[in-house]
Amino acid sequence: MRLIRHEHTNLPSPEASAARNISKSESKKEVTMKSICLKWCVSIVLTASFQWRAEAFTSHSSFSEVRASLATRSGILCGNKHKNREFFSERLNNGSCSALQMSANPFDVSKPVFDLFALRQIRGDALLQYNTLNQSEPLRINLYGLSAIALFSAPFISEAVGGEAMILAATAASTLAGIGSMVLFVNECRKRSQQLTRIEKELNAEKLTVRLPASAIADRRYRQAESLLQLKRSSTPPRIIALAGTSSQLKEAFMPLQVFGRRLAQSSTYVVPIPLDGSKRVDWGIGDARTPWLAEACELHEWKEYFDGLAETLSGEFRWFGLNSNGRSFGSGSGDIPQWLQVLGQHLRPTELLDEDDEAVALSIDEKIVIECQKKFYKALTTGDLDTLTSLYSLTPSSQVSEVISLGGRIDNWLSCLEEGARPEGMRVSGSDAIIVSDTRAFSTTVEFPANTGIETATLLAIQQWTRSSAGENWKLKLHQTIPWSPESKAQGTLLCDCRGCVALTRSVVERRTFGGVLG
């Protein structure tokens, strides 16, 4: 009988087999988690990219639809895409796509939509205007956001993608870079939200109505009521300055504005007062005579509601904002009265031709006396007559000049300012006017035409502040200030002079679109 020997293989124990199964299960779970994480990151990238493209496609789609509608109404051929894009942008800037005109239009671009970057509802036309004016910022925001997601996810997906886990130093560097990208992302989103807020406030102001002053030969003082949108779309769109405050605040703001009344008319600027206490123009220091630069607000409650919605300020606090001829904000603020001379030099430049032969305007005897004192000042300034110039100036230093000196500004005395080659020899002035504030205080303004500047349109706006101790005495010059004022360029500096000499102030910061303030 043949014996058959069976050789048994070494079988693992039940405990070892269970441990191996657990290890395989954990390994599969780890691979599955890494795969899910990788798919999640890829899906975010694709979703963000698709959303960015979808937003662009949606904007262009509504853009094309509205463009086709406008083209059909205006009889414009829609074959040239570039020309139609320019046409639509022009109509958008002129307010053609506002809620007032498109309320019955199925393509209402003013309908609020939810914005992911701002995390709030935003007017559709505000988004469209923002995307039109800012082509690169949305792409930059997406890049910063995707970079932050990729850098934060790199330590978790590195082994699944590259086969090796990231070392500690690489993980720390990726995390720090992700934090930096996230900071840039949040900062760009904040700037974007501020711009959208400003654009929304500008668009919301279009429904406000005003009555502009009528011509001098008209029977009534004001014209028919018009909305700011209608004014923006007119053949000669004006600039608007709106002031909201109590009687005393408006009186303080109107005093320097009355000094620049003729210059406001030359710059096509109208001032709209919004009294918060029911006061009238007499309470603001403005007489009953016609004022060519003073407009009247219609539906006063709507203006008050608009100002209340601009910013969370104290009740009754002075607020203001200004709109250029395109309906965009050039400045706003609350609390302090702005420096109107700087506002004129930078944003309210003349729109009509400044003539060297414009005659002076003086109605009263005191105004004529102030104009004569101004003529003596310019004659002494251009000829280098130091004695006459010294006799015209008040011996009391100006606080504005002293403030510049205390901050480190350099003052040039009159002896050096009147030297040959330093004084403005040959300079002409025209269009002078004066206003008597009280028996002891007066102002005069004029337009200066420097000689031999090489620029024919180089003009400056000058204001003089006059004072005297009592009525009947001679007027003394307390402060002389000039600022560039021409249609072509903004003022980048100003010159202040008192009895001691002159100091110059120049703009050294990068110019912003607005002053900030209540409009953003």
C-alpha positions as CSV (number, residue, x, y, z in Angstrom):
1,M,0.0,0.0,0.0
2,R,1.4,3.3,-1.2
3,L,1.4,6.0,1.3
4,I,0.7,9.5,-0.1
5,R,2.1,12.4,1.9
6,H,0.2,15.6,1.8
7,E,2.2,18.8,2.2
8,H,0.1,21.5,3.8
9,T,0.9,25.2,3.0
10,N,1.4,27.6,5.8
11,L,-2.0,29.4,6.2
12,P,-2.2,32.7,7.9
13,S,-3.8,33.0,11.2
14,P,-7.3,34.6,11.4
15,E,-5.9,37.6,13.3
16,A,-3.2,38.3,10.6
17,S,-5.8,38.0,7.9
18,A,-8.1,40.4,9.6
19,A,-5.3,43.0,10.1
20,R,-4.4,42.7,6.4
21,N,-8.0,43.3,5.4
22,I,-8.2,46.4,7.6
23,S,-4.9,47.7,6.2
24,K,-6.2,47.2,2.6
25,S,-9.5,48.9,3.6
26,E,-7.8,51.9,5.1
27,S,-5.5,52.1,2.1
28,K,-8.5,52.1,-0.3
29,K,-10.2,54.7,1.9
30,E,-7.1,56.9,1.8
31,V,-6.9,56.6,-2.0
32,T,-10.6,57.3,-2.3
33,M,-10.4,60.4,-0.1
34,K,-7.4,61.7,-2.1
35,S,-9.3,61.0,-5.3
36,I,-12.4,62.8,-4.0
37,C,-10.3,65.7,-2.9
38,L,-8.6,65.9,-6.3
39,K,-12.0,65.7,-8.1
40,W,-13.3,68.4,-5.7
41,C,-10.5,70.8,-6.6
42,V,-10.8,70.1,-10.3
43,S,-14.6,70.6,-10.1
44,I,-14.1,73.9,-8.3
45,V,-11.7,75.1,-11.0
46,L,-13.9,74.0,-13.8
47,T,-17.0,75.5,-12.1
48,A,-15.3,78.8,-11.5
49,S,-14.0,78.9,-15.0
50,F,-17.4,77.9,-16.4
51,Q,-19.1,80.5,-14.2
52,W,-16.7,83.3,-15.3
53,R,-17.3,82.3,-19.0
54,A,-21.1,82.0,-18.3
55,E,-21.2,85.5,-16.8
56,A,-19.3,86.9,-19.7
57,F,-21.6,85.0,-22.1
58,T,-24.7,86.3,-20.2
59,S,-23.4,89.8,-20.3
60,H,-22.7,89.6,-24.0
61,S,-26.0,88.0,-24.6
62,S,-28.1,90.6,-22.9
63,F,-25.7,93.1,-24.4
64,S,-26.5,91.8,-27.9
65,E,-30.2,91.6,-27.2
66,V,-30.4,95.2,-25.9
67,R,-28.2,96.3,-28.7
68,A,-30.5,94.7,-31.2
69,S,-33.5,96.4,-29.6
70,L,-31.8,99.8,-29.6
71,A,-30.6,99.2,-33.2
72,T,-34.1,98.4,-34.3
73,R,-35.5,101.5,-32.7
74,S,-32.8,103.8,-34.0
75,G,-32.4,102.2,-37.4
76,I,-28.8,101.2,-36.9
77,L,-27.3,98.4,-38.8
78,C,-26.2,95.6,-36.5
79,G,-23.6,94.0,-38.8
80,N,-20.5,95.6,-37.3
81,K,-19.9,94.2,-33.8
82,H,-17.3,96.7,-32.8
83,K,-19.3,99.7,-33.8
84,N,-22.4,98.4,-32.1
85,R,-20.4,97.7,-28.9
86,E,-19.3,101.3,-28.9
87,F,-22.9,102.4,-29.6
88,F,-24.2,100.4,-26.7
89,S,-21.5,101.7,-24.4
90,E,-22.4,105.3,-25.4
91,R,-26.1,104.7,-24.8
92,L,-25.3,103.1,-21.4
93,N,-23.3,106.1,-20.4
94,N,-26.1,108.4,-21.5
95,G,-28.6,106.4,-19.3
96,S,-30.5,104.6,-22.1
97,C,-30.5,101.4,-20.1
98,S,-31.8,102.8,-16.9
99,A,-34.8,101.5,-15.0
100,L,-36.8,104.6,-16.0
101,Q,-36.6,103.8,-19.7
102,M,-36.6,100.0,-19.6
103,S,-39.3,99.3,-17.1
104,A,-41.5,97.9,-19.8
105,N,-38.6,96.3,-21.6
106,P,-38.2,92.5,-21.2
107,F,-34.4,93.0,-21.2
108,D,-34.3,95.1,-18.0
109,V,-30.6,95.2,-17.1
110,S,-31.3,97.2,-13.9
111,K,-32.9,94.1,-12.3
112,P,-30.9,93.2,-9.1
113,V,-28.8,90.0,-9.3
114,F,-26.9,88.2,-6.6
115,D,-23.1,88.7,-6.9
116,L,-20.9,85.9,-5.5
117,F,-17.9,88.2,-4.9
118,A,-19.9,90.9,-3.0
119,L,-22.3,88.3,-1.4
120,R,-25.3,90.7,-1.9
121,Q,-27.9,91.8,-4.5
122,I,-26.5,94.3,-7.0
123,R,-28.2,96.2,-9.8
124,G,-27.6,94.5,-13.1
125,D,-26.8,97.7,-14.9
126,A,-24.2,98.5,-12.3
127,L,-22.6,95.2,-12.9
128,L,-22.7,95.8,-16.6
129,Q,-21.1,99.2,-16.3
130,Y,-18.5,97.9,-13.9
131,N,-17.6,95.1,-16.4
132,T,-17.4,97.6,-19.2
133,L,-15.1,99.9,-17.4
134,N,-13.0,97.2,-15.7
135,Q,-11.9,94.4,-18.1
136,S,-9.0,93.0,-16.1
137,E,-10.2,93.2,-12.5
138,P,-12.8,90.3,-12.7
139,L,-10.1,88.0,-14.2
140,R,-7.6,89.0,-11.6
141,I,-10.1,88.2,-8.8
142,N,-10.7,84.8,-10.3
143,L,-7.0,84.1,-10.6
144,Y,-6.3,85.1,-6.9
145,G,-9.2,82.9,-5.7
146,L,-8.2,79.9,-7.8
147,S,-4.6,80.3,-6.7
148,A,-5.6,80.3,-3.0
149,I,-7.7,77.1,-3.5
150,A,-4.9,75.3,-5.4
151,L,-2.2,76.3,-2.8
152,F,-4.3,75.3,0.2
153,S,-5.2,72.0,-1.5
154,A,-1.7,71.1,-2.6
155,P,-0.6,69.3,0.6
156,F,-3.7,67.1,0.4
157,I,-3.6,66.1,-3.2
158,S,0.2,66.1,-3.8
159,E,0.6,62.3,-3.3
160,A,-2.4,61.5,-5.5
161,V,-1.1,63.7,-8.3
162,G,2.6,63.4,-8.0
163,G,3.0,60.1,-6.1
164,E,4.8,61.6,-3.2
165,A,3.6,63.5,-0.1
166,M,4.8,67.1,0.4
167,I,7.5,67.6,2.9
168,L,6.9,69.9,5.9
169,A,8.8,72.9,4.3
170,A,6.8,72.6,1.1
171,T,3.6,72.4,3.0
172,A,4.4,75.5,5.0
173,A,5.4,77.4,1.9
174,S,2.2,76.4,0.1
175,T,0.1,77.4,3.1
176,L,1.8,80.8,3.3
177,A,1.4,81.4,-0.4
178,G,-2.3,80.4,-0.1
179,I,-2.8,83.0,2.7
180,G,-1.2,85.6,0.5
181,S,-3.4,84.8,-2.4
182,M,-6.4,84.8,-0.2
183,V,-5.5,88.3,1.2
184,L,-5.2,89.6,-2.4
185,F,-8.5,87.9,-3.3
186,V,-10.3,89.6,-0.4
187,N,-8.7,92.9,-1.1
188,E,-9.7,92.9,-4.7
189,C,-13.3,91.8,-3.8
190,R,-13.5,94.7,-1.3
191,K,-12.4,97.2,-4.0
192,R,-14.8,95.7,-6.4
193,S,-17.7,96.0,-3.9
194,Q,-16.8,99.7,-3.2
195,Q,-16.8,100.5,-6.9
196,L,-20.2,98.7,-7.4
197,T,-21.6,100.6,-4.4
198,R,-20.5,103.9,-5.9
199,I,-22.0,103.0,-9.3
200,E,-25.3,101.9,-7.7
201,K,-25.5,105.2,-5.8
202,E,-24.8,107.2,-9.0
203,L,-27.5,105.2,-10.9
204,N,-30.0,105.6,-8.0
205,A,-29.5,109.4,-8.2
206,E,-30.8,109.5,-11.8
207,K,-34.4,109.5,-10.7
208,L,-34.0,112.6,-8.6
209,T,-35.6,115.7,-10.1
210,V,-34.5,119.4,-10.1
211,R,-35.6,122.7,-11.7
212,L,-32.7,124.6,-13.2
213,P,-32.8,128.4,-13.3
214,A,-34.4,130.0,-16.3
215,S,-32.9,132.6,-18.5
216,A,-32.7,136.2,-17.4
217,I,-35.5,137.2,-19.9
218,A,-37.9,134.4,-18.9
219,D,-41.0,135.3,-16.8
220,R,-40.5,132.5,-14.3
221,R,-37.5,131.9,-12.1
222,Y,-37.0,128.1,-12.8
223,R,-37.5,125.8,-15.8
224,Q,-39.7,122.7,-15.8
225,A,-38.7,119.8,-13.6
226,E,-36.2,117.4,-15.0
227,S,-34.6,114.3,-13.7
228,L,-30.8,114.0,-13.4
229,L,-31.1,111.3,-16.1
230,Q,-32.8,113.7,-18.5
231,L,-30.1,116.3,-17.8
232,K,-27.4,113.8,-18.4
233,R,-28.9,112.9,-21.8
234,S,-29.4,116.6,-22.9
235,S,-27.2,118.2,-25.5
236,T,-25.4,120.3,-22.9
237,P,-25.3,118.1,-19.7
238,P,-24.5,120.2,-16.6
239,R,-22.6,119.4,-13.5
240,I,-24.5,119.1,-10.2
241,I,-23.5,119.8,-6.6
242,A,-26.1,118.7,-4.0
243,L,-25.8,120.1,-0.5
244,A,-27.9,118.8,2.5
245,G,-27.8,120.4,5.9
246,T,-29.5,122.7,8.3
247,S,-30.0,126.5,7.8
248,S,-26.7,127.4,9.5
249,Q,-24.7,124.7,7.6
250,L,-26.1,125.7,4.2
251,K,-25.3,129.4,5.0
252,E,-21.7,128.5,5.8
253,A,-21.4,126.4,2.6
254,F,-23.1,129.1,0.4
255,M,-20.9,131.9,1.5
256,P,-17.8,130.8,-0.5
257,L,-20.1,129.5,-3.3
258,Q,-21.5,133.0,-3.8
259,V,-17.9,134.2,-4.2
260,F,-17.4,131.7,-7.1
261,G,-20.9,132.2,-8.5
262,R,-19.6,133.5,-11.9
263,R,-17.1,130.7,-12.1
264,L,-19.9,128.1,-11.4
265,A,-21.8,129.5,-14.4
266,Q,-18.6,129.4,-16.6
267,S,-18.2,125.7,-15.6
268,S,-21.9,124.8,-16.3
269,T,-22.4,123.8,-12.6
270,Y,-25.6,124.1,-10.7
271,V,-26.0,123.8,-6.9
272,V,-29.0,122.0,-5.4
273,P,-29.7,122.8,-1.7
274,I,-31.5,120.3,0.4
275,P,-32.6,121.9,3.6
276,L,-33.1,119.4,6.4
277,D,-35.0,121.9,8.6
278,G,-37.4,123.5,6.1
279,S,-35.3,126.7,5.8
280,K,-35.4,129.0,2.8
281,R,-32.8,130.7,0.6
282,V,-33.1,133.9,2.7
283,D,-31.9,131.9,5.7
284,W,-28.9,130.7,3.7
285,G,-27.7,134.3,3.0
286,I,-29.0,134.3,-0.6
287,G,-31.3,137.2,-1.6
288,D,-34.4,137.0,-3.8
289,A,-32.5,138.1,-6.9
290,R,-32.1,135.5,-9.6
291,T,-29.0,133.3,-9.2
292,P,-27.9,131.7,-12.5
293,W,-26.2,128.8,-10.7
294,L,-28.8,127.9,-8.0
295,A,-31.2,125.1,-8.8
296,E,-34.3,124.0,-6.9
297,A,-34.9,120.4,-5.7
298,C,-38.2,118.8,-6.6
299,E,-39.8,116.1,-4.5
300,L,-37.7,117.2,-1.5
301,H,-38.6,114.0,0.5
302,E,-36.9,111.9,-2.2
303,W,-33.7,113.9,-2.0
304,K,-33.7,113.5,1.8
305,E,-34.3,109.7,1.5
306,Y,-31.5,109.5,-1.0
307,F,-29.1,111.4,1.3
308,D,-30.2,109.3,4.3
309,G,-29.3,106.1,2.3
310,L,-25.8,107.3,1.3
311,A,-24.1,106.8,4.6
312,E,-24.8,106.2,8.3
313,T,-24.1,109.7,9.5
314,L,-25.5,111.7,12.4
315,S,-28.9,113.2,11.9
316,G,-28.6,116.7,10.7
317,E,-25.0,116.4,9.7
318,F,-23.9,118.4,6.6
319,R,-23.4,116.1,3.5
320,W,-22.7,116.8,-0.1
321,F,-21.9,115.1,-3.4
322,G,-21.0,116.2,-6.9
323,L,-21.8,114.7,-10.3
324,N,-20.0,115.5,-13.6
325,S,-21.7,115.9,-16.9
326,N,-21.6,112.1,-17.4
327,G,-23.5,111.5,-14.2
328,R,-20.5,110.1,-12.4
329,S,-19.4,111.2,-8.9
330,F,-16.3,113.3,-8.7
331,G,-16.5,114.0,-4.9
332,S,-18.6,113.6,-1.8
333,G,-18.3,114.1,1.9
334,S,-19.9,114.8,5.2
335,G,-19.2,117.0,8.2
336,D,-16.8,119.6,6.8
337,I,-17.4,122.1,4.1
338,P,-15.2,121.3,1.1
339,Q,-12.5,123.7,-0.3
340,W,-14.5,124.9,-3.3
341,L,-11.4,126.5,-5.0
342,Q,-9.7,123.1,-5.1
343,V,-13.0,121.5,-6.3
344,L,-13.2,124.0,-9.1
345,G,-9.6,123.5,-10.2
346,Q,-9.8,119.7,-10.3
347,H,-13.3,118.9,-11.3
348,L,-15.3,122.0,-12.3
349,R,-13.2,123.4,-15.0
350,P,-14.6,126.0,-17.4
351,T,-16.7,124.7,-20.3
352,E,-17.0,128.1,-22.1
353,L,-14.3,130.1,-23.7
354,L,-12.4,132.4,-21.3
355,D,-11.8,135.7,-23.0
356,E,-9.0,138.1,-22.0
357,D,-11.4,141.0,-22.7
358,D,-14.2,140.1,-20.3
359,E,-15.2,143.1,-18.3
360,A,-15.4,143.3,-14.6
361,V,-18.7,142.9,-12.9
362,A,-19.4,145.3,-9.9
363,L,-22.9,146.4,-8.9
364,S,-22.4,148.4,-5.7
365,I,-20.0,151.2,-4.8
366,D,-18.1,148.9,-2.3
367,E,-17.7,146.2,-5.0
368,K,-16.2,148.8,-7.4
369,I,-13.8,149.9,-4.7
370,V,-12.7,146.3,-4.1
371,I,-12.2,145.8,-7.9
372,E,-10.0,149.0,-8.0
373,C,-7.9,147.6,-5.1
374,Q,-7.6,144.3,-7.1
375,K,-6.3,146.3,-10.1
376,K,-3.7,148.1,-8.0
377,F,-2.5,144.7,-6.6
378,Y,-2.0,143.2,-10.1
379,K,-0.3,146.3,-11.4
380,A,2.2,146.1,-8.5
381,L,2.6,142.4,-8.9
382,T,3.4,142.5,-12.6
383,T,5.7,145.5,-12.4
384,G,7.6,144.6,-9.3
385,D,6.3,147.6,-7.2
386,L,7.1,146.3,-3.7
387,D,6.0,149.5,-1.8
388,T,2.6,149.5,-3.4
389,L,2.1,145.8,-2.8
390,T,3.2,146.1,0.8
391,S,0.7,149.0,1.4
392,L,-2.1,146.9,0.0
393,Y,-1.6,143.9,2.3
394,S,-2.9,143.6,5.8
395,L,-0.2,143.2,8.4
396,T,-2.1,140.3,9.9
397,P,-0.7,137.0,8.6
398,S,-3.1,134.5,7.1
399,S,-3.9,131.4,9.1
400,Q,-3.8,129.2,5.9
401,V,-0.3,130.3,5.0
402,S,0.8,129.8,8.6
403,E,-0.6,126.3,8.6
404,V,1.4,125.4,5.5
405,I,4.6,126.9,7.1
406,S,4.0,124.9,10.3
407,L,3.8,121.7,8.3
408,G,7.2,122.3,6.7
409,G,6.3,124.4,3.7
410,R,8.8,127.0,2.4
411,I,7.7,130.6,2.1
412,D,9.3,133.0,-0.5
413,N,9.3,136.6,0.6
414,W,7.9,139.3,-1.7
415,L,11.3,140.7,-2.4
416,S,12.3,137.4,-4.1
417,C,8.9,137.0,-5.7
418,L,9.1,140.4,-7.4
419,E,12.6,140.0,-8.8
420,E,13.2,140.2,-12.5
421,G,12.3,136.9,-14.1
422,A,10.4,135.7,-11.1
423,R,7.4,138.0,-11.2
424,P,4.5,137.4,-13.7
425,E,5.4,140.2,-16.0
426,G,3.0,140.8,-18.8
427,M,0.2,138.8,-17.2
428,R,-3.4,139.9,-17.9
429,V,-6.6,139.5,-15.9
430,S,-10.2,139.6,-17.0
431,G,-13.7,138.9,-15.8
432,S,-13.2,140.2,-12.3
433,D,-16.0,140.3,-9.8
434,A,-16.4,141.1,-6.1
435,I,-18.9,140.3,-3.3
436,I,-19.2,142.1,0.0
437,V,-19.9,139.7,2.8
438,S,-20.0,142.2,5.6
439,D,-18.8,145.7,6.4
440,T,-15.4,144.3,7.3
441,R,-15.1,141.4,4.9
442,A,-15.1,141.0,1.1
443,F,-13.9,138.7,-1.7
444,S,-12.9,139.2,-5.3
445,T,-12.1,136.7,-8.1
446,T,-10.5,137.0,-11.5
447,V,-9.1,134.9,-14.3
448,E,-5.3,135.2,-14.9
449,F,-3.7,134.9,-18.3
450,P,0.0,134.4,-17.8
451,A,2.3,135.6,-20.6
452,N,5.1,133.5,-22.3
453,T,3.9,130.2,-20.9
454,G,4.1,128.4,-24.3
455,I,0.4,127.3,-23.8
456,E,-2.3,129.5,-25.2
457,T,-5.0,128.0,-23.0
458,A,-3.0,128.3,-19.7
459,T,-5.3,130.2,-17.3
460,L,-5.5,130.5,-13.6
461,L,-8.4,131.2,-11.2
462,A,-7.5,133.7,-8.5
463,I,-9.4,134.8,-5.3
464,Q,-8.5,137.6,-3.0
465,Q,-9.8,138.0,0.6
466,W,-10.1,141.6,1.7
467,T,-10.6,142.9,5.3
468,R,-10.9,146.2,7.2
469,S,-11.5,147.1,10.8
470,S,-14.7,149.2,10.2
471,A,-16.9,150.6,7.4
472,G,-15.4,153.5,5.6
473,E,-11.8,152.5,6.0
474,N,-9.6,151.2,3.2
475,W,-9.7,147.5,2.2
476,K,-6.6,145.5,2.9
477,L,-5.6,142.3,1.2
478,K,-5.4,139.4,3.7
479,L,-4.9,136.4,1.3
480,H,-4.3,135.9,-2.4
481,Q,-4.7,132.4,-3.8
482,T,-4.5,131.1,-7.4
483,I,-5.0,127.6,-8.9
484,P,-4.8,126.4,-12.5
485,W,-8.2,126.5,-14.2
486,S,-8.5,125.5,-17.8
487,P,-10.7,123.0,-19.7
488,E,-7.8,120.7,-20.7
489,S,-6.1,119.7,-17.4
490,K,-6.8,119.3,-13.7
491,A,-5.1,121.5,-11.2
492,Q,-2.1,119.9,-9.6
493,G,-1.2,122.7,-7.2
494,T,-2.2,126.0,-5.6
495,L,-0.3,129.2,-4.5
496,L,-1.2,131.1,-1.4
497,C,0.2,134.6,-0.5
498,D,-0.1,136.9,2.4
499,C,1.9,139.9,3.7
500,R,5.0,137.7,4.3
501,G,5.2,136.1,0.9
502,C,4.0,133.0,-1.0
503,V,3.9,129.3,-0.4
504,A,3.1,126.6,-3.0
505,L,1.2,123.4,-2.5
506,T,1.3,120.5,-5.0
507,R,-0.5,117.2,-5.2
508,S,1.9,114.3,-4.5
509,V,-0.6,111.5,-4.1
510,V,-2.0,109.4,-6.9
511,E,-5.3,110.9,-8.0
512,R,-8.4,108.9,-7.2
513,R,-11.7,108.8,-9.1
514,T,-13.5,110.2,-6.2
515,F,-12.8,111.9,-2.9
516,G,-14.4,108.9,-1.1
517,G,-17.0,110.2,1.3
518,V,-20.6,109.3,1.3
519,L,-20.7,108.1,-2.3
520,G,-17.8,105.7,-2.0
